[in-house]
Amino acid sequence: MHSVSGSEKRIRGVVYRQPRLRGVDDAERFALLALHAAPGLGPKRIRRLMLHAGSAAAVLRNPMAAGSAVSPRILRMPERSFLERGAATQQMLAKECGAQTLYLGDRGYPACFLELEEPPIALHVLGNAEILSGSSSRTAVIGARACTPYGRSQAIRFGKGLGFSGEVLVSGVARGIDQFAMFGALEAEGPVIGVLGSGLDKPYPQEGLEIMGRTIHQGGAIVSEFPFGTAPKAGHFPRRNRLIAALGRAVLVIQATNKSGTMNTVDWALGLGREVYALPGPVDDLACSGTNRMLAEGAGMALSPEQMLCELDRCGTEEDLGKEPPLLRQLTLGDASAGGLAAQSGLAEAQVRMELTDLEMQGRVMRLPDGRYHRCGPRP
């Protein structure tokens, strides 16, 4: 599954040209926030209003006229005073929450969202907003809420491996796979982005509050396109999913059934030209039926964080192999115990065990039942 490049994107059969980020003034930001917070106005309708009036500020000056011109029978626009009060309330709540707001068309707006047919009009961000458009690579890890012990352990393993590599992990903060992957990345002190299907002041699920706090504390970000005060609803999560897909250069599904909502994110990722990977599971396990079907239909097979990142980065040259840790190169020759590796390398066994623990947490080696260590992922 190949990625799409260039300024022109074909999203679900529609050619969409990416607008340039020129920056907007305070009046336009206030108007965008007012329209964004208005009930019944989604990104598509707001863009139609702006195209007709010329700007969000022009819509706010006479919202009733703009609404009548765009859709006289369907769109009932609130009065200007109502919209302005809504924007002022959103500003106050953002300040109280300590959040930053990024606006469509502004220079700080994440360019990856411009690939969407309906990019968010405004984004509320807690934490490090620069991580949304920085130079670091990002990979989304998603999966079933009702995961099995196998899914839980693999989510933590891949989260740790991505975290140790410096890859930014993108998550929907849902119960199950999403949160376990976040936990793994945070344990490895890796950066994390969590995308909510509710307002930042109405985080869901509640048991994710601690991990969201850790995400912010460790330099990551929690993001929502929904106005403050928005409660979680089933219809919000497909909108959230498109942001998860857009943020990552790849999407990894750890565990999912055939009818899982996770597949909505996969559809968005495919439409955006992102790489899609799936973790194989037991063929008779219903919890893995969706990921196994994805593999049968051509998704990339994720066997270890190292292997997946190697494929994404197209590595594996002699130069890359020369940069591998010596212990990892030794394990290329076969499985070995910590004592055996110490004897071969001339290192102290305590140091070897410490380095093996690091490699194991990265998902690059695994300890076998007999105490020997086995190299994971591709071999030269």
N, C-alpha and C positions, 0 to 999 in steps of 0.2 A: 504494500500500500504506500504510494508515493505522495510526498508533500507537494503543494502547489506554491509557486513563487510568482513574484511580479506585482505590479500595482493594480492589475485587473484580475478579479477573482470570479470564478464560476461557482456560485453557491446554489446547490439544488436546482441546477439548470438555468439560473438567472445570473447574467453577467452584472457584476457590481463594481463600480470604480471607487477606489478608496479616496475620500476627500483629504485634502492637506490640512495639517494642523497649523492654523495661523494665529490662534489666540483670540479670546473674546474679552470685552470690557466688563466692568462690574454690573452695568445695567443689563447686559445680555445674560450674564450669569444669574442674576436675580430673576429675570424672566424665565430662563430655562428651569430654574428651581421651582418657580411658581407653576409652570405647566407640568413639570414632572410630578409634583405633589398633588395635582388635581385629580379627583376620582374619575375614573372612566377614560382617562387619556393615556394611552400607551405610546411607545416610541413611534409606531407607524403613524398614528393620528397627529402626533406633535410634529413630525417631519412634514406631513401634508400641510398643516397650518403654517409652518415656517416657510415652506416653499411658496405658498400663496401670498403671505404677508411680507416676506423678505427677511424676516428675523424673528426671534422669540420676543424681543422687545416690542416689535411692531404688533405682534399678536396680543401682547399684554395691554397695549394702549387701547385696543378695541376688540376684546375677545369675542363679543357677540357677533360683530360683523364678520370676523374671520371664520367663526364657526358656521355661520349661515352660508357664506360663500363656498366653503369646502364641502359641507354635507348638511344642507338645510333640514332634511327630514330625520336625520339620525343623530347628529351631533348637537347636543344642547350645552353650550358653553356657560360656565359660571361667570358671574360678574367680576369686573376687574378687582374690586375691593376684596372679594372672597379669595381670589388667587393671590393677591399680595399678602393677605393675612396668613395664608398657607405657607408662602415662601418665608415669611418672617418667623413663623413657628418652626419650620425646618432648620433655619439658621440657628435659632436658639437651642434646639435639641441637639444639633451637631456640636455646638460649642459645649453644651453640658456633657456630652458623651466623649468629647475630645477627638471627634472625627474630622477628617478632611473630605471635601467634596471636589470631585473632578468632573469637568463639564465637557460634553461633546463639542469638538472644535477647538478646545484649548490645547496649549502646548503640552501640558502635563497628562493629557488623556492617553491611556494605553492604545498604541497603534494596532495591536492585535484585534481589538474589538471593532475596528473599522472594516474588518473582513466580513462582519455579520450583515445580513440584510437589514436588520433593525438594531443598530448599536444602541446601548443605553444612553439616554439623554444626560443622566447624571449618575455618578458612582459615589457612594459614601464609603470611606476607608478608615479603619482603625489600624494604627501601626504604621509600618513603613510603606508608603504609597509608591516609592520608587521601584520596589521589587516587582510591580506589575508590568513595568516596561524597561527594566534594567537589562544589562548585557547577559546575565546568567540564564542558562537554559532551564526550562520548566517542563515537568512531566506530571500529568494528572494520574492519580491512582484512585480507583473507584471500585465499588462492588456491593455485594448484598448486605443488607442490614442484619438479616438473620444468618450470619456466617457460621461455619463449623469451626472446630478447633484447628483444622488444617488451614482454613482460610485466614483465621486470626494470626496464626504463626507466620504464614507467608506474607501477610500484609505488614507485619512488624519487620520481617526480614527485608522485604523490598524497601520499606520506608527507611530503615537504617542504611541500607546500601546506597540509596539515592542521597540520603543526608550526608553520609561520609564523602560522597563524590562531589558535593557542592551543588548538586542539582536541586532546583526549587521544586518542592512537592506541592501540587495543587489538589485540593480536596473539597468535597461538598459538606464536610463536617457531619455527615449522617452517622447514625449508629452503625456499628459493625465495621466493615472493611475500611471505610473512610477514616474513622477515628483511630483504628489500630495502625493504619499507615502513617497518620499524623504523629501518633505516639512514637513509632519507630524513628521517624525523621528527627523529631525533637530530641529523642534520646541520643541521637548521633550529632546533636547540635546543628542540624541542617535547617535551612530556611523553609517556611511553609506559608502557603496562601490558602485561606479558607473562604469559600464562597457560600453565602447564605441565601435561603429562599424566603427570607423575612427581613424586616427592618433591623438595623444594628441594635436597636433598643429592645427588640423582641426576639432574641436569639433562640434558635431551635436546632437540635433538642437541648433542653435545659442541662442534661448531664454532660454536654459538651462545653460548658462554661469554663471549666478548669483548663481544658486543652486549648481553648481559644485564648485564654489569658496567657498561657505559656507561649503560644504562637506569637503574640504581640511582644511579649517580654524578650523573646529570642530573635527579634528583628524581622519577623514575618508580618503578615497583614490579614485582616478579616474584612471582607468586601461584600457589599450589597448594592444592587441597583434599585432596591425598593425604598420608598420614603420611610422616614422614621414613623413609628406607630403602626407599621404594617405587620399584621399577625401572619404566621405561617399558614398557607393554604395549599391544597394539592396542585392547583393550577400554577402556582409560583415556581415549582421545582423544574418543569421543563425550561422555563426562562433562565433559571439558575444554571441548568445543565449546558446551555449554549455558551455561557461565559467560561465554564470549566473547560469545555472543549477548545475554545478560542485561546485561552491562556497557555495551554500546554503545547509543546512541539509534538508530544505523543500522549496517548491515553492508554493506560494499562488497566485491564479489568482482572481483578484477582479471583473473584467468585461471583457467579450470577446465574439465575435460572433463565430459561428461554423467554419468560414473560416479565423479566425484571425491568424496573424503570431505568436501570443502568443502561439499557440498550438505547434509550433516547439520547444519552450523552454520546454513545458510540456513533449513532446516526449523524449527529452534529459534527463529530470529529471527522467522519468520512467525507461529509459535505464540504468541510473546510480544508480537506487535503492533509489532515494530520495522520501521523503514523498510529496504528492501532495494534496493541499487543494483548494477549490473553494468557493466563496461567493455566496449564493443563491440570485436570483433576481426575479422580476415579470415574470411569465411564458409567458406573451404576449409581453415582451420587447425584441426586436431583439438584443439589446446590451448585454443581459444576456443569449442569447441562447446557447453560447458555455459553459459558466460556469454551467448552469443548466444541460446540457448534460453530462458534466464531473461528476457532482454529481450522475446522473443516472447510470453512468458507474463505480462508485465506488470510486471517489475522496472523501477525507475527507471534511466534511462540516465545514466551518469557520463561526462561529456565533459571536465571539468576539476574540480579541487578547489573553485575559486570557484563554479562553477555548482552543484555538489552541495551545498555549504554554504549557498548562497543559497536553494536549494529547501528544505533542512532548516529554515532560519531564517525561511522565508517572506519574504525580503527582496526588494528591487527597487523600493522606493518612491522618489519624488523625493528624499526626505531621505537615503536610503541612497546614491543616486547622487551626491549632493552631497558625500559623504564619500570618494568614490573619489580615488585619487591623480591629479593633473592629467595625468600622462603617459598613464594608462589612459583618461581621458576623451578625450584627443587621438586615441588609436588607435581610438576609436569611429568617427571620421570616415574611417578607412581605414588601410592598412598604411603604415608610414613608417620611414625610416632614423633612426639615432641623431642624425646631423647635421641631418636635417630637423626632428626633434622639438626639437633644441636651438635651431634658428632660430625655430621657432614659439613656443617657451616663453620664450625669452630666457635660458635657463640655460646654463651652461658644458657643453660636450659631455662632458667627463669626468664631471660629476655626473649627466648624463642616462644615460650608459652604466652607471654604478653603480646608479642606480635601476632601470634596465631589467634588470640582472642579478638584483636582488632580486625583481622581478616575475616574471622567468623561473623563478627557483627556487621561487616560490610557485605556479607553474603558471598564472599569470594572463596571460602573454604567451609567445609562442614566436618564435624567430628563424628566418626563412625562408632558403632557400639563397642568395637574392640579397642577404642582409644586412639586409633590412627586418624590422621587427617586426610581429607580428600579434596582436591581442587574442584571447584564448581565453575560452570561456564565453559567457553570454548578453549581449546588447547592449540598451541601453535603446531 
